[in-house]
Structure formats: structure tokens, C-alpha cells
Amino acid sequence: MSPELINILLRALTETVQMVAISAAIGTIFGIPLGVFLATSGRGELFAAPALNKALGVIVNVVRSTPFIILVVAIIPFTRLVVGTSIGTAAAIVPLSVAAVPFIARIVETAVREVDQGLVEAALAMGATPFQIVRKVLLAEAMPGILLGLTLSIVSLVANSAMVGAVGGGGLGDLGIRYGYQRFMPEVMAAVVLILVVLVQGLQSLGEYLARRANKRVRVTI
């Protein structure tokens, strides 16, 4: 492979890392609070607001049930409104983030719902406020599951970032399509696939390591 192709490959890898890192950060910032609210806002729960819970649940389901490539096209006007263009790395971050938020929210909701209800009742009996219970009981106990879920989300973002290459999103997916498929350069396609495999494997191993550490450190102190 020529030095020029190697530079192009490195630039595409950098774009992919940027897309995944920024959209994962946005998805985490909005997805965790949304997931906690979905898990605690049912009838008779800590932040009871069943009507809002149901409405948010429907929105989350609608976004999650939309195929990603269709979502990318459907929100092009919104993407242009946010970043001023629908092509390139910055534009790809918008649909990636929109897809990540409900995905992470459902994962967090599931992890929080698996926390032993007895711990919540004990915290309430000790006089803990709802926000203390969320921070020191629900999130602390659910953290290993949340970390594994975030790992799954980031791996999905890597796959989706390759998919946006089909619509000019930049990154490794775009490189694989333009050089590997359209110019019939199998060595580029093989390099793209190999990098994606290594990237996903590294992220999965890191996520599992962090989840194991969090699992050992879980302690509930009100």
C-alpha cells in the first residue's frame, strides 16, 4: 500500500474516532438522565409522571425502530440546521447522536430497573432524598450494567459510522466504499475491515474491564 493511501487511511480512522467519540459523549449526556427518568417516573415511583413517561417512551421507541440509514436521510433538514451541511464528518455526528440517545436510554433504564427494590426502600427509610437514591443507590448499583451497555452502544456507533459513509459521511466506511468498492481496491477494503475489527475488539475489552472494576467497587453509602 502506498504512503498516500496510508495517509488517507489514517485520516479516515481519525474521522471515525471523532464521529464515534463525540456522538457517544452526546448520547451518554442525554441518554443516562433520560434512561433514569424512564425507570423512575412510572406510577407510584420516585419521580412519578406516568403521562410524560409514556410520551417519552413512545418517542424513544419511534427513533429506535427507525432503520439508521433511513434516519440519516429523514433528518437531513435538522442536520443542516445544526451544522449547516448534510455531508462530512460533522454532519454524520448529528444522526449518530440522535440514534445513540434512545439506545443508551433504554439500556440505562433496563440496568436501573434491575436494582434490588429493597435497597431503594431501605434508603427511603433512612431519609434519603430521591436524588440521593438515584445517585448513590440506583446509578451506583447499576453501574456495571450501564458500562456494559455503553460499550454495546459505542460498538453500534462504530458500525453506524461506517454506514454513514454510504451517504458521504466520511470516515472508514466512506473510504471503503470509494476506494475498496468503487475503485476496486481490495487491499483498502481489507485494511478498513481489519481496522474496524481491531477497534471494536479493543472497545469491547475496555468496556468489560471497566465493568468488572465497577462491579468490585459498588458500595452503597447514603
ROBA-632882 format. One record per residue: x, y, z of N, C-alpha, C, O in turn. Coordinates in steps of 0.02 Angstrom, whole numbers, plus 50000, padded with zeros to 5 digits. Atoms other than C-alpha are relative to their C-alpha. Layout:
XYZXYZXYZXYZ;...
This chain:
500424994050000500005000050000500445006250000500935006650038;499584994150007500705017049951499945004650061499445004450097;500034995249944501135030650080499395004549996499105006450047;500594995650008499735041350007499374996550025498954999650058;500595003749977498445027650039500014999250076499494999450109;499955000749927499115025150215499785006450034499445006250085;500224993649972498875043650249499255000849996498935003250043;500734999650008497105042850180499654995550051499144997350079;500285004749952496775027750290500025002850071499545002250109;499934997149933497425036550445499515005950009499225006750063;500474994449995496375051950406499284997450009498895000250048;500675002949993494815041050387499904997150070499364997650098;500045002649932495205032350552499885005650050499485005050096;500094994349955495355049250637499285002649997498985004250048;500704997750008493665054550566499524995350035499044997550067;500445004849967492865038450626500035000750076499515000650110;499924999249927493575040550801499655006350024499335006350077;500344993849982492955058550805499254999150001498915001150048;500735001050004491205053650749499754995850058499254997650090;500225004649947491075039350874500075003350069499625002850110;499874997149934491835048851021499505005650015499225005850070;500464994349987490765064551001499284997650007498924999750052;500695002449996489135055350967499894995750062499354995850091;500065003949939489475043351111499955004650061499565003350107;500044995249944489775058151228499325003350003499025003850057;500664996950001488175066751172499464995050020499004996650058;500485005249982487205050451184500004998450074499474997250103;499965001549928487845047351360499725005850041499365004650089;500234994149961487505065151421499235000350002498945001850054;500744999650002485685064451364499674993250015499124993050041;500315006649993485385045651369499954997750073499454994650092;500025002449930485825042351552499435003450039499044999850071;500564996949964484635055451627499324997649973498854996550012;500635002350029483275050151505499844992950023499274991450039;500115006949978483515031851550499804999550073499364995650091;500185000049928483465035351737499285002550009498904999750048;500694997449993481885045651715499494994849977498974993950009;500475005150024481045031951613499924994450052499384991450057;500035005549951481475019451751499685002150066499474997850105;500244997849934480865030251895499395004649997499195007450048;500564995350006479385040151827499344996549987498854999749967;500635003650007478075026651818499535001550059499735005050106;500494998749946476515026951927500264997350067500444991550072;499805002149933476985026452112500754999550010500984997050062;499265000549994478875027852080500295006750024499925011350039;499674994249969480155040752138499805006649970499655011450006;500174993750034479775054052007499364998949958499355000249898;500615002150035478015048551963499735005349952499545010849973;500284995750052477465056551799499804995349942500114995449889;500155005350049476605042351704499855002449930500034999149882;500174997650067475945052951561500635001949961500715000049903;499374998150033477655060351523500434993949986500754993449934;499635006350009478445043251547499774996449936500174994049897;500285003550058477275035951417500185003649935500365000549885;499854996050061477565050251293500734999149980500894998149922;499295000850015479455049051307500154992949976500564991949932;499905007050021479355030151292499814999049927500154995449891;500215000650070478415031851128500525003149953500695000349901;499504996650042479695044251059500634995649994500914994849940;499415004450000481125032751110499894994049954500344992149916;500145005950041480285017951027499995001749925500224997849884;500044998050070479965027650866500705000849971500844998449916;499324999050025481785032850849500374993449995500724992149946;499645006350000482435015750895499754995249946500144991049921;500275004650050481285006850772500135002449929499994998749881;499844997450067481845017850626500684997449978501174998650013;499345002250024483225009650523500485005949995500295011349973;499534994449995484795020050542500105003749934500125009849933;499874996750065485075023350357499415004449980499505009549948;500604995950014483275029750343500005006150046499815011650025;499964994449953483525040450499500485005349974500335011349978;499514995250027485065048350419499685004549947499785010549947;500314996250055484055053550266499425004250027499335010050006;500614996549976482475058350362500155006450037499765011250034;499854994149960483345070950474500515004649967500825008750000;499534995650035484405079350340499845007450011500305011350022;500144992949986483465095950364500245002150070500525007550079;499774998549932483825095150551500765000250002501055004550036;499275000150002485645090650516500275006549970500755009449996;499794993750031485815105750400499895005850048500295010550050;500154994649952485015116750533500535000350055500715005850078;499535000349944486265110950665500715001649978501055005750009;499304999250019487915110250569500105003549932500665004749911;499954996250062487505119250405500144995949938500204998749884;499875004450057487825104150292499744993050015499624991350073;500235006949989487245086350266500534995049978500414989049974;499455004350024488925079550205500615001250043500775006850062;499384999449963490515075950300499954997550072499424995350094;499955002849932491065070950474499535003650048499185000350087;500424996249953490175084950567499264998349989498894997650037;500705001650014488535080950479499834992950024499274991750046;500135006949979488715062350519499894999550075499544995050098;500065000249927488845066150705499285001050022499064998350073;500694998549980487055072650709499564993750001499284992250054;500415006149997486125056650657500284994750047499904990950078;499715004949954487365046050755499785001650072499624997150111;500214997949932486945056150912499264998850011499054996450064;500725001049994485085055650878499834992650010499374990850047;500125007349993485165036650862500274997550067499994992850095;499685002549939486285034751016499595001650063499564997550109;500354998049939485215044151142499464995050021499484992650078;500515004849978483675032551143500284993050013500034989450056;499705006749990484775017051128500314999650071500204994850107;499694999949933485775021951283499475000750054499534997750107;500534999049950484205027551373499674993350018499564991950077;500325006549986483395010351355500474995450039500254991650083;499525004249964484995001751414500055002150072500054997950117;499964997549931485115012951567499354998350037499374996350096;500645001649968483255010551603499994992750023499784991150079;499995007149983483474991651598500464998650060500284994850105;499515001149946485014992151711499735002650066499814999350118;500274997149938484155003451838499424995850027499374994850087;500575004149977482584992751843500224993450032499844990450069;499765006349972483654977651888500285000850071500454995950104;499754998849932484244985952050499484997550051498884998550042;500445002749949483524977352203499575005550032499835010350059;500464995049972481974987052258500085000850075499935006050103;499894999749927482404982852438500515005350019500465008450072;499514994849987483914994452427499695006949998499855011350038;500344993550005482805008852372499565001150061499565006650089;500434999349941481575005552513500415001350063500215005250106;499574998849943482995004752638500275007250001500305010450053;499764993150005483685021352575499455004950018499585009950052;500564995749983481955029252588499884999950076499745005150106;500105000649928481795022652766500535003850039500405006150095;499464996349966483455031052810499955007549986500375011350009;500104992950012482795047652746500355002849939500415008949933;499664997650060483715048652580499505003549954498925001449949;500424996550049483025060852452499994996049935500434991849924;500015003650065482515054552279500645000849960500874996049930;499394999050039484055062252200500594996350032501034993849997;499475004049967485185054052332499914992749981500404989149970;500125007150018484355037452293500244998649929500544993449915;499785001050069484665039752108500764999749996501044995249965;499274999550007486485044752129500374994650039500844991650013;499625004449957487025033552273499754992850003500104988350027;500265006849999485915018352252499904997449929500224992549908;500175002650067485205016452077500595000049953500764994849923;499444999750047486675022651974500604996050024500944992849985;499435003849973487975015052091499914992549990500374989149969;500125007250007487164997952089499964997849927500164992349908;500095001850071486774998451903500625001449958500624999849899;499424997850039488485004951851500324994549958500464995849899;499715005150044489214988251791499584998649938499844998049883;500445001150057487694985351682499995005949952499975005049891;499994994050042487725003251620500645000249958500625001949899;499364999950037489565001851572500004994949944500244996349889;500055005050053489244985851476499535002449945499665001349886;500474997450049487764994151392500315005649958500205006049898;499674994750037488795009451346500514997049950500594999549895;499545003450046490094997751271499644997549938499874998449882;500405002450056488754989651165499795005949956499795005349894;500224994250039488145006951113500565002749957500465004549899;499434997350038489875012751061500194995449943500374997749888;499875004850054490164996850962499485000949943499665000649884;500514998750050488505000250874500145006449962500015006949902;499834993750032489075017950839500564999149948500565002249895;499475001550048490645011150755499694997249936499884999149880;500335002950058489535000750641499605005349962499625005549900;500404994850033488375015450607500445005249966500265007949914;499554995150030489845027050573500264997549932500375001449886;499805002850065490385015150435499425000549950499535001449890;500584999750044488605015450367499905007049971499695007649913;500104993250026488545034450351500495001549943500405006449906;499554999150057489995032650229499634999249934499855001949883;500395001050061488675027150103499665006449977499475007049919;500334993650019487925044750107500475005950011500255011450028;499514994649997489535054750112500175002350069500335008250079;499864998149932489815054450298500735000150020500895002250075;499295000249983491685052150291500184994050043499754989950058;499785005449957492725040250395500174993649962500224993749900;499785006350030493205022150363499484997149952499664994249901;500525002550044491525017550287500035003349932499985000049880;499954996250063491675031250157500624997849960500584997049900;499385002150033493465025950119499914993049969500124991949912;500105006850026492965007650100499575000049938499694996249891;500454999850058491565012149978500355003249940500325000649884;499704996350057492545024749873500604996449970500674996049909;499395003150025494185015249861499924992449994500104989449943;500055007350002493774997249906499504997449951499624992449917;500535002550044492154995649807500005003549932500045000249881;500074996550064492035009349675500644999849958500604999449897;499375000350038493885009049627500304992949999500834991749972;499805007049997494024990249659500724999350025501174997049989;499355000749968495494991049778499914995650062499804998250117;500155004649944495284975349887500465000950060500264999550116;499554999149943496824979549992499755005550046499855005250107;500284994749958495974995550051499404997450040499334998850099;500595002849966494354986450091500224995450057499944995650112;499755004549948495334973150187500285003850059500185002050116;499724995949947496264986550284499455003250042499515003650103;500564996949964494634995350328499664995050047499524996550105;500345005149959493824979250389500454998150060500204997450116;499555001949946495374974550490500025005350055500005003750114;499984994549950495444991650575499355000150040499375001050101;500645000149965493584990750617499964994350050499714995150106;500015005849955493784973350692500445001450062500245000050118;499554998549944495274978850798499695005350046499735004950107;500314994649961494354994650852499434997350044499404998950103;500565002949962492794985050905500254995450055500004995650111;499735004649949493814971750995500315003950058500215002150116;499694996049947494794984951090499485003450044499545003450105;500534996749962493214994351141499634994950044499484996450102;500355005149961492364978251198500424997850060500154997150115;499565002149945493864972951303500035005550053500015004050113;499974994549952493994990251382499355000550040499365001550101;500644999649966492134990551422499914994550052499674995850107;500055005649953492184973351503500465001050060500284999350117;499534998749945493714978351606499715005250048499735004350109;500284994849957492874994251670499394997550038499304999250096;500605002849966491264984751710500214995550058499894995650111;499775004349946492234971951812500265004150059500125002550117;499744995749947493114985751909499425003450037499435003950098;500574996749969491464994751940499614995150043499354996950096;500375005049962490664978651999500324998650067499984997250116;499655001249938492004976352131499955005950048500025005150109;499994993949958491854994252193499315002350022499255007250058;500684997749983489964995352211499894999750074499914994350104;500164999649929489585001052386499465005250008499515010649978;500544995349990488005009652442500085003450067500045000250120;499944996249938488265023452570499575006249994499715010649953;500444994150003486875036052599500315005750041500015011150045;
